[in-house]
Amino acid sequence: MIDQGYLREEAAKLGLSLSPEQTARFDRYAQLLVEWNERMNLTAITQPEEIVVKHFLDSLIPALAVPIPQGASLVDVGTGAGFPALPLAILRPDLRITLLDSLNKRLIFLEEVCRELEIPARRVHARAEEAGRRPPLREQFDLATARAVAHLRELSEYCLPFVKVGGAFLALKGGQMEEEQREAARAVAVMGGKVERAFPAVLPDGSARTILVVRKESHTPPKYPRPSAKIAKQPLA
C-alpha cells in the first residue's frame, strides 16, 4: 500500500532509522486504516503518500523533541486512529502505551491494529477530563501526547493531570506557536507545568510542525481537570 522505501528515506532525513520490518508494520497499519475508514470516519487522509507524511512521519517527530527513557509509559489523550502513539510504539517497542479515547468504536479499531501489529497497548474508553481524575491514571505517566487542534491552554488542562512530576506533555502543533504559548502560560503553570522547549520540524510536503515540550514540575491541584463545559466557558487565560 505505502512506499516503504520512501518512508524509510524520509524518516532518515529526520534523523530516525526504520528497519524493513518496522516499515512493513507501518504498511499494514495503513492498510487497516483505509479498510476501516470505509466503515467509520477515522481520517480524511487516505492516499498512501499522505498517510506516510501526515500521519506516520508527523507522529514520529516527538521522538526527536525530547529524550524518551527506555520503557517509558505514555498516554495518548484523544488518540483517535492511534496517532501519534502507535507510530511511536512501532519505532520504540519498549514504550508502554495507553490509548485514551471517548469513542469506543475507535478503540475497537485500535484493538484490531494492536492485535495485527503485536503492540501490547492498553485501551481506555473515557473522556480525558474524567480519566484524569482517576487514581489509576492520574500522574502515572512519564509522557502524555496529544495531536489535536485544541488550544494549548485547554490541552494542558486535559493532558498534564496524567503526567507524573518530572515527566512531560508533548503537544503536536502547527508551525508558529509563540502567541499560543503566551495565551496558555497561566494554564500550563496552574497544571504544574512549564514549557521546556519548542521543537520545530518540517515534513516532506513543506508543512511546518512544532512539538511543545511541557515539563511537569509540580503536582496538578486536585480540582483539575474541570468538566469540559467549564474548561470551555472559563479558560485559564
Secondary structure, 3 states (H helix, E strand, C coil): CCCHHHHHHHHHHHCCCCCHHHHHHHHHHHHHHHHHHCCCCCCCCCCHHHHHHHHHHHHHCHHHHCCCCCCCEEEEECCCCCCCHHHHHHHCCCCEEEEEECCHHHHHHHHHHHHHHCCCCEEEECCHHHHCCCCCCCCCEEEEEECCCCCHHHHHHHHHHHEEEEEEEEEEECCCCHHHHHHHHHHHHHCCEEEEEEEEEECCCCCEEEEEEEEECCCCCCCCCCCHHHHHHCCCC
